[in-house]
Amino acid sequence: MIFVLLNIAWGVFAQSTLQRAVRVGVRYGITVTSTPTGSCLTDVVKSTVEANSLGLLNGTTGLGYVKVHYFLPPAASSTTAPTDVSTALNADAGGNIMQVSVQGFSLLPIVPRIFSWKQASDETPFTVNVYAADEIEPNRTPPCVGTAP
């Protein structure tokens, strides 16, 4: 039972850490007025998520799990879905929606799961998916979008 509790606690910790990281990333992305020279918004947001992930998303492999999408919201009276404008040059225009996510992150258990002494232990990873989105604030000189997602 202790091993089960350890694995559950590890999974909850990792998911809540990544959820906070994408929330910080989206909050930074919707309010940023300028990026460091040579950096675009998508890259800066991904770096922000990585920096707030407590080491879970280190390196280029970790950055590969982070996705940044931009959506054009429908008209106020419409019931259609938002349009994905991630590849547009003005995707980070004020009023658009920025969605930051970590998708398909594999988290190995701390302790392998043992169901029976007669079969091998189960070390199947947990898959973590977290999302956060918010409306981009208007900006007179928005930074370049970069390559999204």
N, C-alpha and C positions, 0 to 999 in steps of 0.2 A: 504494500500500500504506500509506503514511503517513496518508492521509486516512481509510482504512478503520480503521486502528488508533486514530486520534483519535475517530472516531464510536463505536467499541466501548468505548473508555475512558470517553467521556462518558456512554454508556448505563449502564455498570457503576457509575460514580460516582453518577449520579442515583438509580439503583435502590437502592444501598447506603445513600445518604443518607436516602432516604425510608423505607427499612426501619428504620433506626436511629430516625428520628423517630416512627414508629408504635410502636416498642418503648418509647421513652421515654414516649410518651403513654399507653400501656396501663399501664405501671409506675406512673405518677403517678395514673392513674384508679383503680386497684385499691387504692391505699394512702391516698388523700386522706381526711381527716377533716372538713374544712370547706372551703368555697369562698368567694371574695370576695363581699361583700354584693351581692345582685342577680344573681349568676351561678349557673348550674346546672352539674352535673357534665359533661354532654355538651359544653357550650360551653367549659369550662375545658380539657377533654381536647383538643378541636379546636385551641384556642389554643396548647396545649403542643406539639402536632404541628407547627403552623405555625411556631412559634418555633424548633424544632429542624430545620427543613427547609432551612436555609442559603439562604433566599430563593426556593426553587423553588415554594413554595405561598403567595406573597404575596397579600394582598388577599382580597376576598370570593370571587373566582373560585377562588383556591387553596383556600380553606376548603370550597368546594363539592365538592372531590374527597375530602375527609376524611369518613369514615363511622364512626359509633360504634353498635354493636349490643350488645344484652344478651341472654344466653341462660340459660334454666333448664336445668341439666344433668339427664339422666335418672337414675333410681334406679341404685344401684351394680350391681344384678344385671340391669338392662335393657340391651337392645341398640338401643333406639330413639334417634333423633337428638335433640339438644337442642332445646328449644322457644324460639322467638324471643319474648321478652317486652319488646322495646324500647319499646313504647307503654304499658306498665304503670307505675303510680305508684311501685312498689317494685322497679323493674328493677335498681337498684343495691344490692339486698340482699346481705348476705354469703353466699358460696357460689355466687352466680350467676357467669356467665362474661362478661367484657367483651371484645369484639372491636373493635379499631381498625384501620381500613384506609384506604389511598389507592387509589381505583379509577378507572381510565380516564384517568390523567394522560398528556397528550400531550407528548412531549419531541422538539423539533425537532433534527435533526442539526446538528452544528457546521459540517460541510462537506457540501454537496449531493453525492449519489451520482451518478457519471457512468458509465454503462454503455457508451455509444457516442457518438461525435461526431455521429452522425446523429439522435439523439433528445434530447429535453429532459432536463435533470437531474432526478433524483428527490429530492424534499424531503419525502417521506412521514414523518410523525412516528412515533417509537416509542411504544407504549402501555405504561405502567408500572402494575402492580398489585402492591401489597404488603399483607400482613396480619400482625397480631400479636394474641394473645389470652392471657388469664390469668384465674384465679379471683379474684373480688372478696373482699377481706378483710372480716370482720365489723366493723360499726361501730354504736355505740349510737345515733348521730344522723346517719344518712347524709344527704348534701345532696340537693337536688331533682335529678331526672334530667334534665329539660329535654326539648327536642325531638330525638328520635333518629330516624333515623340521622343 
